Amino acid sequence: MIYLREEYRMNPAKIKEFNQLFHDYVLPLKIKSGARLIGSWVTDDNNEITVIWEYPNREEYIKIEQRVKKDKMYQQLQIQPQKSGSLYSEYRKSFLTSNCSYTIPKQIVTVSGYITNEAKETLLVKTQWRSDTWELPGGGVDEGETLDQALIREILEETGIRVKLFGVSGVYSNGNTVTIVFLGKAAGGELTTSVETTEVSFVKINETNLSQYIKRGKFIPRVKDAMKGYCVPYEAFKVRPYQLLERFKGNEE
C-alpha cells in the first residue's frame, strides 16, 4: 500500500466551505474511482487541513487519477473555485509508504470448513486455546487472501488434510467477528496435529451424538446447518479489470 498526504493551508473562514466541497465532490469522486480515504484532520487554529488517501500501489494511483480526471464530476469540481474564489492559499502533497501495520480491523473475518471423507466422517479439531471442545477446522483470513484460499491453507496447516470446497453453508456474526462456513471433502493428505491443534480426527457425527463433541453453543448451529448438506455459490474475483479467480457452484444452482 501507498498513502497520499495532501496538505491545504487556508484562511480559517474558508474551512466550512472547503469541507462542503470536499464531501460533495472530492470524496465521492475519488472513492468511486478506487481511492480509499484514511482520514481528514484540521489544526487547532483551523488554518491547515491534512487528508490522507490509500492506494494499492503507485501504478494504481496513476490509473485512479486518470479515472478521476475523466469523470464529469471532476469537471464540475474545477468550476467551483471560480464561483467562490480560492479556498486555500497553499497545497502540498507527498507519498508515504507503511513499514508496519498497526491497524486493528473493525471486523475480524474467519473461515471454517465442514469437511467429510469417503466414509462420511467429519473432520474435527481440538485447539490449544479451546481444549474443552471439538470444532470445525479453520482460522483467520490474512490480508489479500480470498476466503477459499484462507480456508484451504488453514485446514492444511491445522490437520494435514488437503480439501476441495463446494460452497458456503452459512455465515455467522457476533458483531466483531464474521465466520463463513464452507462445505467440502477431503482430497488427500495425512492427519497430523500442528502448533494450533492438539487433536485432529475424522469423526462420525450426527444429531444424536453432536453434543458429545461440540461443547460450545456458538459452534453447534454452524455444524447443524452444514450437516444438512446445502450450500450456496461462492465466487472470488479481482477488479479493474474483472477476473474470476474461483467459483464454487454450491448445490442450489
Secondary structure as GFF3:
##gff-version 3
##sequence-region A 1 253
A	DSSP	beta_strand	2	9	.	.	.	ID=ss1
A	DSSP	three_ten_helix	12	14	.	.	.	ID=ss2
A	DSSP	alpha_helix	15	21	.	.	.	ID=ss3
A	DSSP	pi_helix	22	26	.	.	.	ID=ss4
A	DSSP	alpha_helix	27	33	.	.	.	ID=ss5
A	DSSP	beta_strand	36	42	.	.	.	ID=ss6
A	DSSP	beta_strand	48	55	.	.	.	ID=ss7
A	DSSP	alpha_helix	58	70	.	.	.	ID=ss8
A	DSSP	alpha_helix	72	84	.	.	.	ID=ss9
A	DSSP	beta_strand	90	97	.	.	.	ID=ss10
A	DSSP	beta_strand	108	116	.	.	.	ID=ss11
A	DSSP	beta_strand	122	127	.	.	.	ID=ss12
A	DSSP	beta_strand	138	140	.	.	.	ID=ss13
A	DSSP	alpha_helix	147	159	.	.	.	ID=ss14
A	DSSP	beta_strand	161	173	.	.	.	ID=ss15
A	DSSP	beta_strand	177	189	.	.	.	ID=ss16
A	DSSP	beta_strand	197	203	.	.	.	ID=ss17
A	DSSP	alpha_helix	210	213	.	.	.	ID=ss18
A	DSSP	alpha_helix	220	227	.	.	.	ID=ss19
A	DSSP	beta_strand	234	238	.	.	.	ID=ss20
A	DSSP	beta_strand	243	248	.	.	.	ID=ss21
###
